[in-house]
């Protein structure tokens, strides 16, 4: 009899969960963007929002909540009910925050990964005056001049900093950081030869690469970027295992029912891979990129391990 009750309770729970998923969403969806308006994440949210509204029959309200290196936006999500009617755009910064900052939440327990939406690769560029035409030549040159070359970053402890130190670690070279307040000044100094190397988003460096003011050596990711089809991946260039791709994805409150998470994941994946959406994103040098909730969670965990190793080896401090 006891076993019968257990089975009955499980069946009831399953039934309730299915009803929740089928009736979801029952009100407008708040799409929290933890960045100021005008950036790429806001653009993507406004791009896919109308498509999601068509599927759900509910409006998608994009809400910018910038500050605290994305912490403020993520904390805002946790103040709302765990029913899937509020979602947040997370980026690779979400992982870095857990390693550098004292957070008002538990990055693992308080959030549930839904799906990645897109990737933004990082391209390694050098000053054209350097006598190196590919990654192997650059590494050989840096090894013959230890400590002589400098790389530009836009924040200590940020993704460009970690990518540069990961290159140092994997290639066995010693290049030095010079930190800038923004990508503009960093690229200007690099073109002037004041710093020799930099990791940056392809969209930011594209015009300088095409005009010959910067030389692209390699790009992160598993495949080449259409906007820079002539630039090899790090694996193709001779450094397999190098990974500096920035991901952008959606998370929900950790208490959200699994059925709703799965529904969200499927619908977001369906929209982000629509041909017209994909074309617009490729024009911005970003690639639509979807993962299941389980694979997204595994990616977050793997990044935390990789970043922690780089941070320890390079003795990086957050500023």
C-alpha positions in Angstrom: 0.0 0.0 0.0 2.9 2.4 0.9 4.5 1.7 -2.5 1.2 2.5 -4.2 1.0 5.9 -2.5 4.6 6.7 -3.6 3.8 5.8 -7.2 0.5 7.8 -7.0 2.3 10.9 -5.6 5.0 10.7 -8.3 2.3 10.4 -11.0 0.5 13.4 -9.5 3.7 15.4 -9.4 4.4 14.5 -13.1 0.9 15.5 -14.1 1.1 18.9 -12.3 4.5 19.6 -13.9 3.1 18.9 -17.4 0.1 21.1 -16.8 2.5 23.9 -15.7 4.6 23.6 -18.9 1.5 23.5 -21.1 0.0 26.6 -19.5 3.3 28.4 -19.6 3.6 31.3 -20.1 0.5 32.8 -18.5 1.7 36.4 -18.3 4.4 38.6 -19.9 8.0 37.5 -19.8 10.6 39.8 -18.3 13.9 39.5 -20.2 16.6 41.0 -17.9 19.7 42.3 -19.6 22.5 43.0 -17.1 24.1 45.6 -19.4 23.2 49.2 -20.4 21.0 49.7 -23.5 22.6 49.8 -26.9 24.9 46.8 -26.6 24.9 43.5 -28.4 23.0 41.6 -25.7 20.2 44.2 -25.9 20.1 44.0 -29.7 19.7 40.2 -29.6 17.0 40.4 -26.9 15.0 42.8 -29.1 15.7 40.7 -32.1 14.3 37.4 -30.7 11.7 39.0 -28.4 9.0 39.4 -31.0 9.5 35.9 -32.3 9.1 34.5 -28.8 5.9 36.5 -28.3 4.5 34.9 -31.5 5.1 31.4 -30.0 4.0 32.2 -26.5 1.2 34.6 -27.1 2.6 36.8 -24.4 4.8 40.0 -24.7 8.5 39.8 -23.9 9.6 42.9 -22.0 13.3 43.7 -22.3 14.6 45.2 -19.1 18.1 46.6 -18.8 19.5 46.3 -15.3 23.2 47.2 -15.6 25.9 47.4 -13.0 28.2 45.4 -10.8 29.7 43.5 -13.7 26.3 41.9 -14.4 25.7 41.1 -10.7 22.8 43.6 -10.3 20.8 42.0 -13.1 21.3 38.5 -11.9 20.3 39.5 -8.3 17.2 41.2 -9.7 16.1 37.9 -11.2 16.3 36.1 -7.9 13.8 38.6 -6.3 11.1 37.4 -8.7 9.1 34.1 -8.5 10.8 30.9 -9.8 8.1 30.3 -12.4 10.0 31.1 -15.7 8.3 34.4 -16.2 11.6 36.2 -15.7 14.8 35.2 -17.6 18.3 36.8 -17.5 21.0 37.0 -20.2 24.2 35.6 -18.8 27.6 35.8 -20.3 31.1 34.4 -19.6 31.3 37.2 -17.0 28.9 35.2 -14.8 31.7 32.6 -14.3 34.4 35.1 -13.7 32.3 36.8 -11.1 32.1 33.6 -9.1 35.9 33.4 -9.1 36.7 37.0 -8.3 33.8 38.5 -6.3 31.9 38.0 -3.1 28.4 37.6 -4.5 25.0 38.0 -2.9 24.0 34.7 -4.4 25.3 31.2 -5.1 26.1 31.0 -8.8 25.4 27.2 -8.9 22.5 26.7 -6.6 20.5 29.9 -7.3 20.4 29.7 -11.1 19.3 27.2 -13.7 21.0 27.3 -17.1 18.5 27.2 -20.0 20.4 27.4 -23.2 23.2 29.4 -24.8 22.1 31.7 -27.6 25.2 32.8 -29.4 29.0 32.9 -29.3 31.4 35.8 -29.8 34.8 34.6 -30.7 38.0 36.4 -29.8 40.6 37.2 -32.5 44.3 37.5 -31.8 45.7 40.5 -33.6 49.3 41.8 -33.8 50.9 45.0 -34.9 51.9 44.5 -38.6 55.4 45.6 -37.9 56.1 42.4 -36.0 57.9 39.9 -38.2 55.3 37.1 -37.7 52.8 36.0 -40.2 51.2 33.1 -38.3 50.9 31.8 -34.7 53.9 29.5 -34.8 56.1 32.4 -35.9 54.6 34.7 -33.3 55.3 32.1 -30.5 58.8 31.6 -31.7 59.4 35.4 -31.8 58.0 35.8 -28.3 60.1 33.0 -26.9 63.2 34.6 -28.4 62.3 37.9 -26.7 60.8 37.0 -23.3 58.9 39.8 -21.6 59.6 42.2 -24.5 56.1 42.2 -26.0 52.9 43.6 -24.5 49.3 42.8 -24.9 46.3 45.1 -24.5 43.3 44.4 -22.2 40.2 46.4 -21.4 39.9 45.2 -17.8 42.1 43.3 -15.3 40.5 39.9 -14.7 38.3 40.2 -17.8 38.0 37.9 -20.7 40.7 39.5 -22.9 43.1 39.3 -19.9 42.4 35.7 -19.3 42.7 34.8 -23.0 46.1 36.5 -23.2 47.3 34.7 -20.1 46.0 31.4 -21.4 48.0 32.0 -24.5 51.1 32.7 -22.4 50.5 29.5 -20.4 49.7 27.2 -23.3 52.4 28.5 -25.6 55.1 28.9 -23.0 55.7 32.5 -23.7 55.9 35.7 -21.5 54.1 38.7 -22.7 53.1 41.6 -20.5 49.7 43.2 -19.8 48.9 46.9 -20.5 45.3 47.7 -19.3 43.1 50.3 -21.1 39.7 51.8 -20.3 38.1 50.7 -23.5 38.7 48.8 -26.8 39.1 52.1 -28.8 42.2 53.3 -27.0 43.6 49.8 -26.9 43.3 49.3 -30.6 44.7 52.8 -31.3 47.8 52.1 -29.3 48.2 48.7 -30.9 48.0 50.2 -34.4 50.6 52.7 -33.2 52.9 49.9 -32.0 52.8 50.8 -28.3 51.4 47.3 -27.6 52.0 44.4 -29.9 49.2 41.9 -29.2 45.5 42.0 -28.4 42.5 39.8 -28.1 39.2 41.4 -29.2 35.8 40.7 -30.7 36.0 40.3 -34.5 33.4 43.1 -35.0 35.6 45.6 -33.2 38.8 44.8 -35.1 37.2 43.8 -38.5 37.8 47.1 -40.3 41.4 47.4 -39.1 42.2 43.9 -40.1 40.7 44.4 -43.6 42.6 47.7 -44.1 45.9 46.1 -43.0 46.3 48.2 -39.9 46.2 45.0 -37.8 47.2 41.5 -38.6 44.9 38.7 -37.5 46.8 35.6 -36.4 44.2 33.2 -35.1 40.6 33.1 -33.8 39.0 31.2 -31.0 36.2 28.6 -31.6 35.9 25.3 -33.4 35.4 26.8 -36.9 36.3 29.9 -38.8 34.2 33.0 -38.6 32.6 33.9 -42.0 33.5 37.6 -41.6 37.2 36.6 -41.3 37.2 33.4 -43.3 40.9 33.7 -44.0 41.9 33.6 -40.3 42.6 30.1 -39.0 41.3 28.8 -35.7 43.9 28.2 -32.9 43.7 24.5 -33.5 44.4 25.0 -37.2 47.2 27.4 -36.4 48.9 24.8 -34.2 47.6 25.4 -30.7 44.8 22.8 -30.2 42.8 23.1 -26.9 43.0 26.8 -26.7 39.5 28.1 -25.9 38.6 31.8 -25.4 35.1 31.8 -26.9 32.6 34.1 -25.1 29.2 32.6 -24.7 25.9 34.4 -24.2 22.9 32.5 -22.8 19.8 32.5 -20.8 19.3 31.4 -17.2 16.3 31.3 -14.8 15.8 31.1 -11.1 17.1 27.9 -9.7 13.8 26.9 -8.3 12.0 26.9 -11.7 10.3 23.6 -12.6 12.3 21.4 -15.0 9.4 21.2 -17.5 9.4 25.0 -17.9 13.1 25.1 -18.3 12.9 22.5 -21.0 10.1 24.4 -22.7 12.1 27.6 -22.6 15.2 25.9 -23.9 13.4 24.4 -26.9 11.6 27.6 -27.8 14.7 29.8 -27.5 16.7 27.3 -29.6 14.0 27.3 -32.2 14.0 31.1 -32.5 17.7 31.8 -32.4 18.3 29.3 -35.3 15.7 30.9 -37.6 17.4 31.8 -40.9 16.6 35.5 -40.7 17.8 35.8 -37.1 21.0 33.9 -37.9 21.8 36.1 -40.9 21.5 39.3 -38.8 23.7 37.9 -36.1 26.4 36.7 -38.6 26.5 40.3 -39.9 27.5 41.3 -36.4 30.2 38.6 -36.4 28.4 36.5 -33.8 27.3 32.9 -34.3 24.0 31.4 -33.1 24.9 28.7 -30.7 22.5 26.5 -28.7 23.0 23.9 -25.9 20.7 21.8 -23.8 20.3 22.9 -20.2 22.6 20.0 -19.1 25.3 20.9 -21.6 25.1 24.5 -20.7 25.6 23.7 -17.1 28.6 21.5 -17.9 30.1 24.4 -20.0 29.8 26.8 -17.0 31.5 24.2 -14.8 34.3 23.6 -17.3 34.9 27.3 -17.8 35.2 27.8 -14.1 37.9 25.1 -13.9 39.8 26.6 -16.9 39.6 30.2 -15.7 40.6 29.2 -12.1 43.7 27.5 -13.4 44.7 30.6 -15.5 44.0 33.0 -12.7 46.2 31.0 -10.3 49.0 30.5 -12.8 49.1 34.2 -13.8 48.3 35.5 -10.3 45.5 37.7 -11.7 43.8 40.1 -9.3 40.4 41.7 -10.0 40.3 45.5 -10.2 
